Amino acid sequence: PSPGFEDLKWLKPVYAGDTIRFTRTLTGFRELQSRPGWAMMQMSSAAYNQNEQKVLEFNSAALILLPA
């Protein structure tokens, strides 16, 4: 599950026929005291077109179940 995203920025237009490369970088991780066995993962994401121009960026989080 995801609590959402923020700072969504469309930096350049994306056109039909473009090839898009997507990256995601882990920027934070913390175990949740309120939900034992779960953690919140923070990520920064970006997308690049075939010319390596950044076309999109945003920050997001995901709730993950930790291995037992």
HUJOTA-V788566 format. One record per backbone hydrogen bond with DSSP energy under -1.0 kcal/mol. NH is the residue of the N-H (numbers start at 1). CO is the residue of the C=O. Records with the same first field share a line. If there is no record, write none. Layout:
NH=CO + CO
//
This chain:
6=59
9=57
11=55
12=55
18=15
21=48
23=46
25=44
27=42
28=42
30=40
32=38
38=35
39=64
40=30
41=62
42=28
43=60
44=25
45=58
46=23
47=56
48=21
49=53
52=49
55=47
56=47
57=9
58=45
59=6
60=43
61=4
62=41
63=1
64=39
66=37
//
